[in-house]
Amino acid sequence: MKGDVKIHLLAFGAHPDDVELSAGGTMAVHADMGLKTGIIDLTQGELGTRGTPEIRKAEATEAAKILGLTLRENLGFRDGFMSIDESHLLPIIQKIRQFKPDMVLANAIEDRHPDHGIGAQLVSRAAFLAGLSKIKTSLNGQNQEAWRPKLLLHYIQFQMLQPNVLVDISNGMERKMRAIQAYATQFYQPDSTEPITPIATKEFMESLHGRAADLGKTMGVPYAEGFTSAKPLGVTSLCDLR
């Protein structure tokens, strides 16, 4: 799941499982449309209470298969110590230029975990800077061309923000939940001996269904995921809206 293939929809997550939890259904249904999809995790989630980076890598690989991703990579930033600086921005710019996504998904603009807000700012800024030709990056000894995605959306995480974009994930809800459950160390397992965390309870898993159902009801479908946009979005025809 690597290479220089063009990725139509590229999602970034501060930690492995961020995308699955909040945009897993969106990734699944867009793969069904024949679009090439990918996830780039910024850290290995090594500060997580449960599991290890090695186990989490294997879990992320399994989740990628379930969602039908074309690629999944990890930038290896230090969990808990990301900052908005050149050393973090340039690798993201490089990946955006490498895969030339039309659409980018990023962490929630604000959330319970501080890494999520930092991840949102990093990807948002990198997506803009990737379009500036005077910022030089290279890959395998070759200079990269400037590239700016057409669309940047932020998914919604632990904190329930008000979405201004909804995506029908009714046909991807089952795969979203299977991808989340691929992270067996991170989420509720009846026989687990790992410490209890806010996201490792049975009630949390049930809340994921409830949120998707509530958002789906808003747009008249069984399940939906919500996103925020920093700018107004336009369509060619009002028929594209519902």
Secondary structure as UniProt FT lines:
FT   STRAND          9..13
FT   TURN            16..17
FT   HELIX           18..32
FT   TURN            33..34
FT   STRAND          37..43
FT   TURN            46..47
FT   HELIX           53..67
FT   STRAND          71..77
FT   TURN            79..80
FT   HELIX           86..99
FT   STRAND          103..106
FT   HELIX           114..129
FT   TURN            130..131
FT   TURN            133..134
FT   STRAND          138..139
FT   TURN            140..141
FT   STRAND          142..143
FT   STRAND          151..155
FT   STRAND          165..168
FT   TURN            170..172
FT   HELIX           173..181
FT   TURN            184..186
FT   TURN            190..191
FT   TURN            198..199
FT   HELIX           202..219
FT   STRAND          224..228
FT   HELIX           238..240
//
